[in-house]
């Protein structure tokens, strides 16, 4: 204000000099009041409420972006969407869905962020231990839950909301672009990171579109026959396959003919004789950090790929498998079981698609895409192998 006053034209200065002292004092007082109101109005604007519609169509209102979060599921998706403050804003989790399902992944984050060890564990749906009392006692600003967790709570969800804790639902399990995008935007809005959420949503849509375009350009009249098996039980007992959802959804997405389709409703083991008779062209055995399960195919954070191959190779000795097209042609793969139902699940879909349509995906490197996603969006490195081909013995 002083500098601009000194730059006024001479006529204005002369007029100011003629003002008597009381008038000048009144003028200055009014000016100071006006400036004060302007500064206060600029520096402390009224914050609008956050209104969001979750994936179940429920309208939820928050007074501000959440600073204390209960997160039920989808840990890496939340971290990618929220960014550098994600861990600091967590106050409670459903620990089983992280430490129980992906122990080595959990340990990698724990090593980078020791605070994770102090998060409240509110229990989980699988064991029937999710606790309304623990959720309320954690005092989160919001509870971000999967659709399955919200449905498990049933009428008890109202008790949580009555305690002043809004619940928003997200759903990456649906395995649709629509729900992936909607869930990403919901988390971004609740956390005040909408720009990052939108970037991730658009990137996901673009990757899926590119995958579909490549498949459509390459697809022949006869789709390659695909068999997927959960690799927990080892080669001596057939593990679950998928007739609908989970890996069945990925097979459909990448243009494969799922040999489990019509044989099992959702998931369960296929008859060994049926698998041999179906003559699959490509076989995927899913693997994870099941270090405590004897003979399980292990893969992921901190797992030596040589151990993955060691656990996978005995599957080829099953009765009748030597003559399967997939085995004869070296089209047997291990793939990380956690590779579905995330914001980077397109990487695993592209790995499977490349096995089915190698020419169309010749310039696609899913491993590099996974590493790139982590480098750009997550605070740790994916230390380990998450997809590999079992090379035939020479």
C-alpha positions in Angstrom: 0.0 0.0 0.0 2.8 2.5 0.8 4.6 2.0 -2.5 1.4 2.4 -4.5 0.5 5.6 -2.6 3.9 7.1 -3.5 3.2 6.5 -7.2 -0.1 8.5 -7.2 -0.2 11.5 -9.5 0.6 14.9 -8.0 -3.1 16.1 -8.0 -4.0 13.2 -5.7 -1.2 14.1 -3.2 -2.3 17.8 -3.1 -5.9 16.7 -2.4 -4.7 14.4 0.4 -2.7 17.2 2.0 -5.8 19.4 2.2 -7.6 16.8 4.3 -7.8 17.7 8.0 -6.3 15.3 10.6 -9.6 13.8 11.8 -10.6 13.1 8.3 -7.3 11.5 7.5 -7.5 9.3 10.7 -11.1 8.2 9.7 -10.0 7.5 6.2 -7.0 5.4 7.4 -9.1 3.5 9.9 -11.6 2.6 7.2 -8.9 1.6 4.8 -7.2 -0.7 7.4 -10.5 -2.3 8.2 -11.2 -3.0 4.5 -7.7 -4.5 4.0 -8.1 -6.6 7.2 -11.4 -8.0 6.0 -10.0 -8.7 2.5 -6.9 -10.5 3.9 -9.0 -12.6 6.3 -11.4 -13.5 3.5 -8.6 -14.5 1.2 -6.5 -16.5 3.7 -9.4 -18.4 5.4 -12.1 -19.2 2.9 -15.0 -21.3 4.0 -14.2 -24.9 3.1 -16.9 -26.7 1.2 -18.1 -30.1 2.3 -17.0 -33.1 0.3 -19.9 -34.9 -1.2 -19.2 -38.3 -2.9 -21.3 -41.1 -4.2 -19.6 -44.5 -3.5 -19.7 -47.6 -5.7 -23.0 -48.7 -4.1 -24.6 -45.4 -5.0 -24.6 -44.2 -1.4 -24.3 -40.4 -0.9 -21.6 -39.6 1.7 -20.6 -36.3 3.1 -17.3 -35.3 4.8 -16.5 -32.0 6.3 -12.9 -32.1 4.9 -10.4 -34.5 3.3 -9.8 -37.4 5.7 -6.8 -37.3 7.9 -7.5 -40.4 9.9 -8.5 -43.4 7.8 -9.7 -46.9 8.4 -8.8 -48.9 5.4 -10.3 -52.3 5.0 -8.8 -53.5 1.7 -6.9 -52.4 -1.5 -3.9 -51.2 0.3 -1.6 -50.5 -2.6 -4.4 -48.9 -4.6 -5.0 -46.5 -1.7 -1.3 -45.7 -1.3 -1.0 -45.0 -5.1 -4.0 -42.7 -5.1 -3.2 -40.8 -2.0 0.5 -40.4 -2.5 3.3 -39.5 0.0 0.9 -38.8 2.9 -1.0 -42.1 2.5 0.6 -44.1 5.4 0.7 -41.1 7.8 -3.1 -40.8 7.3 -3.9 -44.4 8.2 -5.1 -45.1 11.7 -6.6 -48.6 11.3 -6.7 -51.5 8.9 -8.2 -54.9 8.5 -4.8 -56.5 8.9 -5.6 -60.0 7.7 -6.2 -58.8 4.2 -2.7 -57.4 4.0 -0.4 -59.3 6.4 -2.4 -62.5 6.0 -2.8 -62.6 2.2 0.4 -60.8 1.1 2.9 -61.2 4.0 6.0 -60.4 2.1 4.4 -57.3 0.5 3.3 -56.2 4.0 6.8 -56.7 5.3 8.2 -54.6 2.5 5.9 -51.7 3.4 6.6 -52.3 7.1 10.3 -52.0 6.6 9.8 -48.7 4.8 7.2 -47.4 7.1 7.5 -48.8 10.7 4.4 -46.8 11.7 2.4 -49.6 10.1 3.0 -51.8 13.1 1.1 -49.5 15.3 -2.1 -49.4 13.2 -5.2 -50.6 14.9 -6.4 -54.0 13.6 -10.2 -54.0 13.4 -10.5 -57.7 12.5 -11.7 -59.2 9.2 -14.6 -60.7 7.4 -12.9 -64.1 6.6 -12.6 -65.0 10.3 -15.8 -63.2 11.4 -13.8 -60.9 13.6 -14.5 -57.4 12.1 -15.4 -55.4 15.2 -17.7 -52.3 15.2 -16.3 -51.4 18.7 -12.7 -51.4 17.4 -13.7 -49.3 14.4 -15.4 -46.7 16.5 -12.6 -46.7 19.1 -10.0 -46.0 16.4 -11.9 -42.7 15.7 -11.2 -42.5 11.9 -12.6 -39.6 9.9 -13.7 -42.1 7.3 -13.9 -45.9 6.9 -13.0 -47.0 3.3 -14.3 -50.6 2.9 -14.7 -53.1 0.2 -18.3 -53.9 -0.9 -17.9 -57.3 0.7 -16.8 -55.8 4.1 -19.7 -53.4 4.1 -22.2 -56.1 3.3 -20.7 -58.2 6.1 -21.4 -55.4 8.6 -25.0 -55.2 7.6 -27.1 -53.3 10.1 -24.0 -52.7 12.2 -22.8 -50.2 9.6 -25.4 -47.9 10.9 -23.8 -48.0 14.4 -20.5 -46.9 12.9 -22.1 -44.0 11.0 -24.1 -43.0 14.1 -20.8 -42.6 15.9 -19.9 -39.9 13.3 -17.7 -42.1 11.1 -18.8 -42.0 7.4 -18.4 -45.2 5.4 -17.5 -45.2 1.7 -17.4 -48.4 -0.4 -15.0 -49.2 -3.2 -14.8 -52.3 -5.4 -11.9 -53.5 -7.4 -13.1 -57.1 -7.1 -15.8 -56.5 -9.7 -13.0 -56.6 -12.3 -14.6 -54.0 -14.6 -13.1 -50.8 -15.9 -16.2 -48.9 -14.7 -15.8 -50.0 -11.0 -12.0 -49.6 -11.1 -12.3 -46.1 -12.3 -15.2 -45.2 -10.0 -13.4 -46.7 -6.9 -10.3 -44.7 -7.8 -12.2 -41.5 -8.0 -14.0 -42.1 -4.8 -10.8 -42.6 -2.8 -9.3 -39.5 -4.5 -12.2 -37.3 -3.6 -12.4 -38.5 0.0 -8.7 -38.0 0.5 -8.4 -34.7 -1.4 -6.1 -36.2 -4.1 -8.5 -36.0 -7.0 -5.9 -35.0 -9.6 -3.7 -38.1 -8.8 -6.9 -40.3 -8.8 -7.9 -39.0 -12.2 -4.5 -39.6 -13.7 -4.5 -43.2 -12.4 -8.0 -43.8 -13.6 -7.2 -42.5 -17.1 -4.0 -44.5 -17.3 -5.9 -47.7 -16.3 -8.6 -47.1 -19.0 -5.9 -46.5 -21.6 -4.0 -49.7 -20.8 -7.2 -51.8 -20.9 -8.2 -50.1 -24.2 -4.8 -50.8 -25.7 -4.9 -54.5 -24.6 -8.3 -55.0 -26.1 -7.3 -53.3 -29.4 -4.3 -55.7 -29.7 -6.4 -58.8 -28.9 -9.1 -57.8 -31.4 -6.5 -57.3 -34.1 -4.9 -60.7 -33.5 -7.8 -62.9 -32.5 -8.5 -65.9 -34.7 -11.8 -67.7 -34.9 -10.5 -70.4 -32.4 -9.5 -68.9 -29.1 -6.5 -70.5 -27.3 -7.7 -72.9 -24.5 -6.5 -71.7 -21.1 -6.3 -73.6 -17.8 -5.6 -71.7 -14.5 -5.0 -73.4 -11.2 -4.3 -72.1 -7.7 -0.9 -73.4 -6.9 -1.3 -73.8 -3.1 -1.6 -77.6 -2.9 1.3 -78.6 -5.0 1.4 -81.0 -8.0 -0.1 -84.0 -6.1 -3.5 -82.5 -5.6 -5.5 -80.3 -8.1 -6.1 -76.8 -6.7 -9.0 -74.5 -7.5 -9.7 -73.3 -11.0 -12.1 -70.5 -11.8 -15.4 -70.7 -13.7 -16.5 -67.2 -13.0 -14.7 -64.1 -11.6 -11.1 -63.8 -10.4 -8.9 -65.4 -13.0 -11.9 -66.5 -15.1 -12.6 -62.8 -15.6 -9.0 -62.2 -16.7 -9.1 -65.1 -19.2 -12.3 -63.6 -20.7 -10.7 -60.2 -20.9 -7.7 -61.4 -22.8 -9.5 -63.4 -25.3 -8.9 -67.0 -24.0 -11.2 -70.0 -23.9 -11.4 -70.9 -20.2 -11.6 -74.7 -19.9 -13.3 -74.3 -16.5 -16.2 -72.3 -18.0 -19.4 -74.3 -17.4 -17.6 -76.9 -15.3 -17.6 -75.0 -12.0 -19.8 -72.2 -10.9 -17.2 -69.9 -9.3 -14.1 -71.7 -8.1 -13.1 -75.3 -7.3 -10.9 -78.1 -8.6 -11.5 -79.6 -12.0 -11.4 -83.3 -12.6 -7.9 -84.3 -13.6 -9.2 -86.4 -16.4 -11.2 -83.5 -17.7 -8.1 -81.2 -17.7 -6.2 -83.7 -19.8 -9.1 -84.3 -22.2 -9.5 -80.5 -22.6 -6.0 -80.2 -24.0 -5.2 -76.6 -22.9 -2.9 -74.6 -25.1 -1.7 -72.4 -22.2 -1.4 -73.2 -18.5 -1.1 -70.7 -15.7 -0.4 -71.8 -12.1 -1.0 -69.0 -9.7 1.7 -68.4 -7.0 2.1 -66.2 -4.0 4.0 -65.7 -0.7 2.8 -69.0 0.7 6.1 -69.8 2.3 4.6 -71.9 5.1 2.7 -74.2 2.8 4.7 -77.3 1.6 4.9 -77.7 -2.1 3.0 -74.5 -2.8 4.3 -72.5 -5.8 5.8 -69.4 -4.2 6.4 -66.1 -5.9 6.5 -62.4 -5.1 8.3 -60.1 -2.8 11.7 -61.5 -1.8 11.1 -64.9 -3.4 14.0 -66.3 -5.6 12.6 -67.1 -9.1 14.7 -70.3 -9.0 12.5 -71.5 -6.1 9.3 -70.6 -8.1 10.6 -72.8 -11.0 11.6 -75.6 -8.6 8.0 -75.7 -7.2 6.4 -75.4 -10.6 8.3 -78.0 -12.6 6.8 -81.1 -10.9 3.4 -80.1 -12.2 4.6 -81.3 -15.6 5.0 -84.8 -14.3 1.3 -85.2 -13.6 -0.5 -88.1 -15.3 -1.2 -87.1 -18.9 0.4 -83.7 -18.8 3.4 -84.6 -20.9 1.1 -84.7 -24.0 -0.8 -81.5 -23.3 -0.2 -78.8 -26.0 0.8 -76.3 -23.3 3.5 -78.6 -21.9 4.8 -79.8 -25.3 5.1 -76.2 -26.5 6.5 -74.7 -23.3 3.5 -72.6 -22.5 3.4 -73.2 -18.8 3.6 -70.1 -16.6 3.6 -68.9 -13.0 1.7 -65.7 -12.2 1.3 -63.8 -9.0 -2.1 -64.6 -7.3 -2.4 -61.0 -6.1 -2.3 -59.8 -9.7 -6.0 -59.4 -10.1 -8.3 -56.8 -8.7 -5.9 -53.9 -8.4 -5.1 -50.7 -10.2 -2.2 -52.4 -11.9 -3.9 -55.7 -12.7 -3.7 -54.7 -16.4 0.0 -55.7 -16.2 -1.0 -59.3 -15.5 -3.7 -59.3 -18.1 -1.1 -58.2 -20.6 1.2 -60.9 -19.5 -1.5 -63.5 -20.1 -2.5 -61.9 -23.4 1.1 -62.0 -24.6 1.2 -65.7 -23.9 -2.0 -66.2 -26.0 -1.2 -63.7 -28.7 2.6 -63.2 -28.7 2.8 -61.4 -32.0 0.2 -58.7 -31.1 2.1 -58.1 -27.8 5.7 -58.4 -29.1 6.6 -54.9 -28.1 4.9 -55.2 -24.7 7.0 -56.0 -21.6 4.7 -56.6 -18.7 7.5 -56.9 -16.2 8.8 -53.5 -17.2 5.3 -52.1 -17.0 5.0 -53.4 -13.4 8.3 -51.9 -12.4 7.3 -48.6 -14.0 4.0 -48.5 -12.2 5.8 -49.0 -8.8 8.4 -46.4 -9.6 5.8 -43.8 -10.6 3.1 -44.5 -8.0 4.4 -46.5 -5.0 7.1 -45.9 -2.4 8.7 -49.3 -2.6 10.2 -51.5 -5.3 8.6 -54.8 -6.4 11.6 -56.9 -5.2 11.0 -60.3 -6.8 9.5 -61.9 -9.8 5.7 -61.8 -10.3 5.3 -63.6 -13.6 7.5 -66.0 -15.4 7.5 -68.7 -18.1 8.8 -72.2 -17.2 11.3 -72.9 -19.9 11.3 -76.5 -21.2 14.2 -78.6 -20.3 16.6 -79.0 -23.2 
